[in-house]
Amino acid sequence: MVRGASARQATLLGSAGLADPVERLSVHHLRIPVSSPRDHGSGLVAGDVEVVLVRLETRSGVTGWGEASPWSVFTGTAEQAAAALDRYLRPVVVGADTADIPAIMARADAALTGHPEAKAALETALYDCRGRLLGLPVHALLGGRFRDRIALSVSLANPDFDADLALLERLRVDGVGIVKVKTGASDHRFDLMRLERLRADFPEFDVRVDYNQGMAPHEARRRLADIEAFNVTFIEQPVPRTCWAAMADLTRALKTPILADESVFSPDEAVRAVSERFCDLVSVKLMKAGGLRRGMAIAVIAEAGGMACYGGDMFETGLAHLAGTHMIAASANISLGCEFYQAKYYLAGDILTAPFPIENGEVIVPDGPGLGVDVDLAAVKAYTITETNG
């Protein structure tokens, strides 16, 4: 019997060479309250966030889950992701064998342009199914585990800095050692004040800054010279996504490494980053890359160009965090930590049956089958605003 497979699954699989086609797909659009407002260079998030879950069920009875975590100013909307999964990607995956994930995702790209977060959700659900069927963690299906712990970074973006100071005290107690300050959303003096306070009162933290495209190119070099005085680890996406020449100019001019986020969505843009040297480092996110394998491809391309990578996230639940964790576990070059803090430090509630695994400031890579933690059906139901089944 395959490790982790039930007797029924083993019987069904014995004569089929581990074939296990998808029979049903359901889509759940969730709205989850958040603990505070967050101001970014590209927009404000407050009140709640919306995510879309896809649930696959196979002929043998295995269930797998994936998450799309869009943001309207970044990749798209929850309504778009739900429609993409329900209408356009459903025919691609229902009836397909979960063993054929690369072929399924190639057909998904042919059926629907863009929509990377919906495709990331679909691929995640397929890997979750396959891992649970075989009794293997997703990172084993991606080539094997390179690391079993990932340093956690928590972002500071509350317009009320006193609230972030209270969060910093909590992070200190919890053993978190990395914080990323969201800059560019307010006055430059506010950004400098926060960094001054961090360096004075929390000297033990590794500090990074992230502009989320929040500066015009003509003002960036002067303002970033001020930021360099605080000896931050990197400066993330200071100017708009397509200002590649300005990014290259800043990369050459500054001593602090420049990390590209919005400027590198895909493997082909990673090739451009390496060839044009418009950054020193790259943020890899499932929701912009379009899945685990494409995220890993970005990391490999960056590695060939001598650029280390960071594990970014969107406004995600623990489900998407799990997918990103397995990707980073299997990717040697995503070595600068991850920001999978939303489920513990930002959302009012999560959708997993156990807390997303964080211990002493590190994400613990799960070893259980599939993603390694089950989805809490009652929590999904409580947060669902629309649902389609089939």
Backbone torsions as a table, in degrees:
resi	resn	phi	psi	omega
1	MET	NA	140.1	175.1
2	VAL	-64.5	135.0	-179.5
3	ARG	-57.8	128.7	179.7
4	GLY	90.8	-12.4	-178.5
5	ALA	-85.1	144.1	175.4
6	SER	-77.0	169.2	178.2
7	ALA	-60.5	-41.8	179.1
8	ARG	-61.8	-43.6	179.8
9	GLN	-64.1	-42.7	-179.7
10	ALA	-61.0	-40.8	178.5
11	THR	-63.1	-45.6	-178.5
12	LEU	-65.5	-34.8	-174.1
13	LEU	-85.4	-22.1	-172.6
14	GLY	-57.8	-38.5	-177.3
15	SER	-98.7	4.0	-174.0
16	ALA	-117.5	9.6	178.4
17	GLY	61.8	39.8	-179.6
18	LEU	65.9	19.2	173.2
19	ALA	-71.3	138.6	179.6
20	ASP	-154.8	84.9	-175.6
21	PRO	-71.6	155.1	176.1
22	VAL	-75.5	131.4	178.6
23	GLU	-108.8	-30.2	-176.8
24	ARG	-139.5	148.3	177.1
25	LEU	-137.1	132.2	174.5
26	SER	-128.3	151.1	-177.4
27	VAL	-124.8	132.2	-178.2
28	HIS	-125.8	122.2	176.6
29	HIS	-98.4	117.1	-174.1
30	LEU	-111.8	148.8	169.7
31	ARG	-124.3	121.8	-173.8
32	ILE	-122.8	125.4	177.4
33	PRO	-62.6	152.5	177.3
34	VAL	-118.3	162.8	-170.9
35	SER	-83.0	-17.7	-175.3
36	SER	-165.0	162.5	171.2
37	PRO	-72.3	154.7	176.1
38	ARG	-136.6	127.9	-177.1
39	ASP	-108.9	122.7	179.8
40	HIS	-118.2	163.4	177.1
41	GLY	-60.6	-22.3	-178.5
42	SER	-107.6	1.8	177.7
43	GLY	156.9	166.5	-179.1
44	LEU	-104.0	139.2	173.1
45	VAL	-118.7	129.0	-178.9
46	ALA	-155.4	152.6	175.0
47	GLY	85.7	-64.8	-179.2
48	ASP	-160.4	169.1	173.2
49	VAL	-127.1	157.7	-179.8
50	GLU	-119.8	133.7	176.2
51	VAL	-131.0	162.3	178.7
52	VAL	-124.9	129.4	178.0
53	LEU	-108.7	143.5	171.9
54	VAL	-118.0	135.6	179.1
55	ARG	-120.3	125.1	177.2
56	LEU	-110.2	141.4	172.9
57	GLU	-127.7	131.9	-175.3
58	THR	-97.8	171.5	-179.2
59	ARG	-58.0	-34.4	-178.8
60	SER	-82.4	-2.9	178.6
61	GLY	96.3	5.2	177.0
62	VAL	-74.4	141.0	177.3
63	THR	-118.1	137.1	176.4
64	GLY	-132.9	147.9	-176.3
65	TRP	-123.4	148.6	172.6
66	GLY	-144.0	161.3	-175.7
67	GLU	-129.6	137.0	168.0
68	ALA	-108.4	126.0	-177.6
69	SER	-123.7	77.1	-177.2
70	PRO	-83.3	164.0	170.9
71	TRP	-139.5	129.8	-169.4
72	SER	-58.6	-29.4	-179.2
73	VAL	-90.4	0.6	-173.8
74	PHE	-119.0	-62.9	-178.0
75	THR	-120.9	-34.4	-176.5
76	GLY	163.8	-160.4	-177.6
77	THR	-118.6	162.3	177.8
78	ALA	-63.7	-37.0	179.0
79	GLU	-61.9	-40.3	177.5
80	GLN	-63.5	-44.8	-178.5
81	ALA	-63.7	-42.2	179.6
82	ALA	-63.2	-43.7	179.5
83	ALA	-66.2	-38.8	179.0
84	ALA	-60.2	-45.0	-178.9
85	LEU	-70.3	-43.9	-173.5
86	ASP	-73.3	-43.8	-171.9
87	ARG	-96.0	-43.5	-169.7
88	TYR	-99.8	-32.6	-177.7
89	LEU	-94.9	-20.5	176.8
90	ARG	-54.3	-50.1	-179.2
91	PRO	-64.3	-23.4	-179.5
92	VAL	-71.9	-35.8	-170.0
93	VAL	-104.9	-33.1	-178.8
94	VAL	-67.8	125.2	-175.3
95	GLY	94.2	-13.2	-179.3
96	ALA	-84.5	150.6	-179.4
97	ASP	-80.3	130.9	-179.8
98	THR	-65.3	-11.5	174.9
99	ALA	-73.3	-17.7	-170.6
100	ASP	-104.9	48.1	-174.1
101	ILE	-60.4	-46.0	178.9
102	PRO	-59.4	-40.1	179.4
103	ALA	-67.7	-39.9	178.3
104	ILE	-61.8	-44.2	-178.1
105	MET	-70.2	-30.1	174.0
106	ALA	-65.4	-40.4	177.2
107	ARG	-68.1	-32.7	176.7
108	ALA	-64.0	-42.0	177.6
109	ASP	-64.2	-36.9	179.5
110	ALA	-71.2	-30.9	-176.8
111	ALA	-81.4	-26.0	-171.0
112	LEU	-151.9	121.2	176.6
113	THR	-80.1	149.8	178.0
114	GLY	66.1	-145.7	-179.8
115	HIS	53.2	52.7	-175.7
116	PRO	-64.0	-31.9	-177.8
117	GLU	-70.4	-35.5	176.2
118	ALA	-65.9	-40.4	179.1
119	LYS	-68.6	-35.7	176.0
120	ALA	-62.9	-40.5	178.7
121	ALA	-63.2	-44.3	-179.4
122	LEU	-63.1	-47.3	-178.5
123	GLU	-63.9	-40.5	177.8
124	THR	-59.3	-45.2	-179.8
125	ALA	-63.0	-37.8	177.8
126	LEU	-64.7	-44.6	178.5
127	TYR	-66.3	-36.2	177.2
128	ASP	-62.5	-45.2	176.0
129	CYS	-57.7	-50.7	-174.3
130	ARG	-64.9	-40.7	178.5
131	GLY	-64.7	-40.5	179.1
132	ARG	-68.3	-35.9	177.1
133	LEU	-62.2	-44.1	-175.2
134	LEU	-90.8	-7.0	-177.2
135	GLY	73.0	29.9	-177.1
136	LEU	-123.2	145.5	173.3
137	PRO	-69.9	154.4	-178.1
138	VAL	-58.4	-37.9	-178.4
139	HIS	-61.2	-28.9	176.5
140	ALA	-67.9	-35.6	178.2
141	LEU	-71.7	-21.8	-180.0
142	LEU	-89.2	2.7	177.2
143	GLY	123.8	-11.1	177.9
144	GLY	116.8	158.0	-175.2
145	ARG	-84.1	127.3	173.9
146	PHE	-93.4	-32.6	-179.2
147	ARG	-142.2	153.3	178.9
148	ASP	-113.1	-2.6	174.9
149	ARG	-139.1	146.4	-178.4
150	ILE	-132.3	126.1	179.7
151	ALA	-61.6	134.1	-176.6
152	LEU	-96.3	133.6	172.6
153	SER	-112.6	136.4	177.9
154	VAL	-116.4	132.7	-176.8
155	SER	-90.3	144.1	177.8
156	LEU	-109.5	115.6	-174.7
157	ALA	-145.4	12.0	-178.2
158	ASN	-76.1	127.2	175.8
159	PRO	-57.8	-24.0	174.9
160	ASP	-91.1	98.2	-174.2
161	PHE	-66.0	-27.2	177.0
162	ASP	-60.7	-36.8	177.3
163	ALA	-65.4	-38.9	177.1
164	ASP	-68.1	-32.7	176.0
165	LEU	-64.0	-38.9	175.7
166	ALA	-64.9	-39.0	176.4
167	LEU	-62.9	-40.6	178.8
168	LEU	-60.0	-39.7	176.6
169	GLU	-61.9	-41.1	177.4
170	ARG	-64.2	-43.0	180.0
171	LEU	-63.5	-39.1	178.2
172	ARG	-59.0	-46.0	179.5
173	VAL	-64.5	-37.5	-177.5
174	ASP	-77.1	-7.1	179.0
175	GLY	86.1	9.0	176.2
176	VAL	-70.7	134.3	-174.9
177	GLY	-114.8	-2.7	-176.4
178	ILE	-126.9	133.1	172.5
179	VAL	-131.6	148.6	177.9
180	LYS	-122.9	121.0	-177.5
181	VAL	-90.2	123.3	176.9
182	LYS	-80.1	113.5	-174.6
183	THR	-114.6	168.8	174.7
184	GLY	88.4	-5.3	-179.7
185	ALA	-88.1	-21.8	-177.2
186	SER	-129.4	-158.2	-179.3
187	ASP	-67.7	142.9	178.7
188	HIS	-56.9	-34.7	179.5
189	ARG	-65.3	-33.1	176.8
190	PHE	-64.8	-42.0	177.7
191	ASP	-61.8	-44.9	-179.5
192	LEU	-65.9	-39.5	179.0
193	MET	-60.6	-43.9	-179.4
194	ARG	-64.6	-41.0	178.8
195	LEU	-66.8	-38.3	176.3
196	GLU	-60.4	-43.5	-179.2
197	ARG	-67.6	-39.7	177.7
198	LEU	-60.2	-49.2	-178.1
199	ARG	-65.6	-32.3	-178.6
200	ALA	-78.3	-44.2	-171.2
201	ASP	-102.5	-16.4	-178.5
202	PHE	-134.7	58.8	-172.9
203	PRO	-66.2	-17.0	-176.6
204	GLU	-77.3	-13.9	-175.8
205	PHE	-80.5	139.4	165.5
206	ASP	-76.3	117.9	-173.7
207	VAL	-108.8	129.3	172.8
208	ARG	-120.7	161.2	174.8
209	VAL	-128.0	151.5	-176.5
210	ASP	-140.6	117.3	-179.3
211	TYR	-88.6	-13.0	-178.6
212	ASN	46.7	46.1	177.9
213	GLN	69.7	21.0	-166.4
214	GLY	-81.6	0.2	-179.7
215	MET	-120.1	146.7	169.5
216	ALA	-74.8	143.4	-177.0
217	PRO	-54.3	-36.1	-174.9
218	HIS	-69.5	-19.7	-179.3
219	GLU	-101.9	-7.3	-169.2
220	ALA	-67.0	-47.9	-172.5
221	ARG	-62.4	-43.2	-179.0
222	ARG	-63.6	-46.5	-178.8
223	ARG	-68.5	-37.3	-179.0
224	LEU	-71.2	-23.9	172.4
225	ALA	-61.5	-36.7	175.1
226	ASP	-66.0	-40.6	-178.6
227	ILE	-65.2	-36.7	-178.4
228	GLU	-60.3	-26.2	-178.9
229	ALA	-62.3	-18.7	-178.1
230	PHE	-94.5	5.3	174.1
231	ASN	53.8	51.6	178.2
232	VAL	-78.7	158.1	-175.1
233	THR	-73.0	-41.6	172.8
234	PHE	-154.7	163.3	175.0
235	ILE	-116.6	119.5	-173.4
236	GLU	-98.1	131.6	171.7
237	GLN	35.2	68.8	-177.8
238	PRO	-69.3	-28.6	-174.1
239	VAL	-125.4	168.3	-177.4
240	PRO	-55.6	154.4	-171.3
241	ARG	-47.8	-47.2	-172.9
242	THR	-91.5	8.3	176.9
243	CYS	-85.1	61.4	-174.4
244	TRP	-66.1	-37.2	179.2
245	ALA	-65.0	-40.6	177.7
246	ALA	-65.7	-40.0	176.1
247	MET	-60.2	-43.8	178.9
248	ALA	-63.0	-40.8	178.8
249	ASP	-61.8	-44.1	179.0
250	LEU	-66.6	-38.0	178.7
251	THR	-61.3	-40.1	178.0
252	ARG	-72.3	-35.3	-170.4
253	ALA	-82.2	-29.6	-172.0
254	LEU	-100.6	150.4	174.8
255	LYS	-80.5	-31.2	179.8
256	THR	-73.3	133.2	178.7
257	PRO	-59.8	140.7	174.8
258	ILE	-99.3	126.9	178.4
259	LEU	-105.3	127.6	178.0
260	ALA	-90.9	128.2	172.9
261	ASP	-113.8	-80.5	-177.9
262	GLU	-60.9	-22.9	179.7
263	SER	-76.7	-10.3	178.7
264	VAL	-131.7	93.9	176.2
265	PHE	-91.8	-30.7	-162.9
266	SER	-137.7	166.7	176.1
267	PRO	-57.7	-38.2	-179.5
268	ASP	-67.9	-32.7	175.2
269	GLU	-73.6	-27.2	172.5
270	ALA	-65.7	-38.5	174.9
271	VAL	-59.9	-42.9	178.6
272	ARG	-63.5	-41.0	178.6
273	ALA	-58.9	-43.1	-180.0
274	VAL	-69.0	-43.5	-175.5
275	SER	-72.5	-35.6	-178.0
276	GLU	-97.1	-7.8	178.4
277	ARG	52.7	47.3	-179.9
278	PHE	-89.4	7.8	175.0
279	CYS	-157.8	169.7	175.4
280	ASP	-104.7	-26.2	-173.7
281	LEU	-140.6	163.4	-176.8
282	VAL	-134.7	136.3	172.2
283	SER	-91.8	126.7	179.0
284	VAL	-105.6	122.0	179.0
285	LYS	-128.7	133.1	178.3
286	LEU	-57.5	-40.0	-170.8
287	MET	-72.5	-25.5	175.6
288	LYS	-94.0	-29.5	-179.1
289	ALA	-74.7	-32.0	-178.3
290	GLY	94.8	18.9	176.1
291	GLY	142.6	173.0	-175.2
292	LEU	-68.8	-45.2	-176.8
293	ARG	-68.6	-36.3	177.4
294	ARG	-70.3	-35.5	174.2
295	GLY	-62.8	-42.0	177.7
296	MET	-65.6	-35.0	177.5
297	ALA	-63.9	-40.5	176.2
298	ILE	-59.3	-44.2	-179.2
299	ALA	-63.1	-38.3	179.7
300	VAL	-68.4	-42.1	178.1
301	ILE	-63.1	-44.8	178.1
302	ALA	-60.9	-40.7	178.9
303	GLU	-60.9	-40.2	178.8
304	ALA	-62.9	-27.8	178.4
305	GLY	-94.3	6.9	178.2
306	GLY	78.6	23.9	-178.7
307	MET	-111.8	118.8	174.8
308	ALA	-73.7	161.9	-176.8
309	CYS	-124.0	157.5	-179.4
310	TYR	-122.7	143.1	-179.8
311	GLY	-90.6	98.7	-179.7
312	GLY	-87.1	172.4	175.6
313	ASP	-146.1	175.3	172.7
314	MET	-109.4	-149.0	175.8
315	PHE	-93.2	84.5	-165.4
316	GLU	-109.7	155.2	167.0
317	THR	-87.0	178.7	178.1
318	GLY	-62.1	-23.3	179.5
319	LEU	-63.7	-51.2	177.4
320	ALA	-66.1	-35.7	174.9
321	HIS	-56.6	-42.0	179.7
322	LEU	-60.8	-43.3	179.2
323	ALA	-61.1	-46.2	178.6
324	GLY	-62.7	-35.7	179.2
325	THR	-62.9	-44.2	179.0
326	HIS	-65.1	-38.8	177.4
327	MET	-61.5	-46.4	-179.5
328	ILE	-67.5	-37.8	178.9
329	ALA	-58.2	-33.0	-177.4
330	ALA	-95.4	4.7	-174.3
331	SER	-120.0	107.8	-177.4
332	ALA	-60.8	-34.2	-171.1
333	ASN	-86.3	-7.8	174.1
334	ILE	-87.0	81.2	-164.0
335	SER	-113.3	1.3	-174.1
336	LEU	-100.6	16.6	-179.7
337	GLY	92.9	-174.2	-178.6
338	CYS	-143.2	162.5	179.5
339	GLU	-115.8	45.1	-178.4
340	PHE	-86.1	61.2	-175.6
341	TYR	-104.7	-11.4	-169.3
342	GLN	-58.7	-45.1	-175.0
343	ALA	-61.7	-34.9	-176.8
344	LYS	-92.3	-38.2	-169.0
345	TYR	-111.9	-1.7	-175.5
346	TYR	-133.0	-46.6	-179.5
347	LEU	-71.1	147.1	176.8
348	ALA	-70.2	-22.7	177.9
349	GLY	-161.9	160.1	-179.4
350	ASP	-117.7	179.5	-175.0
351	ILE	-120.7	17.3	178.1
352	LEU	-101.2	154.5	179.2
353	THR	-74.3	-18.7	175.4
354	ALA	-134.2	153.8	-179.2
355	PRO	-59.6	144.0	173.4
356	PHE	-54.5	131.8	-166.6
357	PRO	-75.6	102.3	174.9
358	ILE	-126.1	134.3	-178.2
359	GLU	-145.7	123.2	177.5
360	ASN	51.3	44.2	175.6
361	GLY	77.8	15.3	178.7
362	GLU	-132.8	145.4	172.0
363	VAL	-83.0	130.6	-179.9
364	ILE	-94.9	125.5	-178.4
365	VAL	-74.7	121.8	-178.1
366	PRO	-68.9	149.8	177.9
367	ASP	-110.3	-4.1	-178.0
368	GLY	-72.2	170.1	-178.8
369	PRO	-61.7	146.0	179.9
370	GLY	63.9	-135.2	179.1
371	LEU	-71.5	-19.0	171.0
372	GLY	98.4	-13.0	176.2
373	VAL	-136.9	140.3	-177.0
374	ASP	-83.6	155.9	175.3
375	VAL	-85.2	137.9	178.9
376	ASP	-86.5	106.2	-175.7
377	LEU	-63.1	-34.7	179.7
378	ALA	-66.8	-39.1	178.7
379	ALA	-67.5	-41.5	176.9
380	VAL	-58.2	-45.5	-179.5
381	LYS	-62.3	-39.4	-176.6
382	ALA	-66.2	-33.0	-176.5
383	TYR	-97.5	-8.3	-175.7
384	THR	-71.8	134.4	174.7
385	ILE	-109.2	-27.6	172.0
386	THR	-144.2	154.4	-177.8
387	GLU	-150.7	139.3	172.7
388	THR	-128.6	142.6	-176.6
389	ASN	-128.6	156.2	176.7
390	GLY	175.3	NA	NA
